[in-house]
Amino acid sequence: MANMSYCRFENTTRDMEDCLHALEYDEVLAEDLSDYEASALKDFVSLAKEIVSFEDQINDILTEYNENGN
């Protein structure tokens, strides 16, 4: 099920933190991955790089958010 727009970043961030935690603490073993999970892990890295490429746009959105008194 897709995230609702009002909480998509909150939910996705929690999921990403869970994935990073698993990587950090060596909970991801190659022999335990399915083909789908191996493909998703590769996509995870690609998405992380793409997210970084949006850093300026994200910062602009957050600046506007803060300027609006939020």
N, C-alpha and C positions, 0 to 999 in steps of 0.2 A: 504494500500500500504506500502511496506517495505521501510525503509530508505535507501538512497543511501549510499554506504560505505564511501564516503568522508564527510558526515555530520551526520552519525548515532549517534555519541555520543553527538553532539551539539543538535540535535533534541530531542533525548531521554532525555537528561538532562533537557531541557525546560519542557517536559511533566512531568517528575518526580517532578520538582519544583512546577508545577501547582497542582499535586496531594498532595504534602506535604503542600502547602499553604491551600488547602481545608481542610486537616486534622487539621492543626494548628488553623484555624479560625472556627472550628466546622461547616463547610459547608457540612460535610458528616453525614447524618442521617440514622440510620438503617432502618427506615420505608420507605426511599426513594430508597433504593438499590433494584435492580432486583437480581435474582438468579445469573445472569452472573456477575454483578458488585460485589456482595458479594464474589463470587469465585475469581474474579480478585483481590480484596482487600487482600484476604488471600495469593494469589500468589505474590502480591506486597511485602509483608513482607518476604516471602521465598526468593524472588529474592534479596531483600536488604541484607539479611544475606549472600547470595551466593556472591554478589558483594564484600562485606567486606572480604570474604575469598580469593579474588583475589587481595587484596591491594598490596601485595609485587610484584606481576607480573605487576600490573599497574604502580607502582613506578619505576620498572626496565625499562619499556617502556618509561616513561616520562624522566628518567635519560638519556637514550640513545638518545632520541629526543633532549634534551638540549645539550648533548655532541656533536651532529652533527651540532651545530650552529643554531638551530631553536629557 
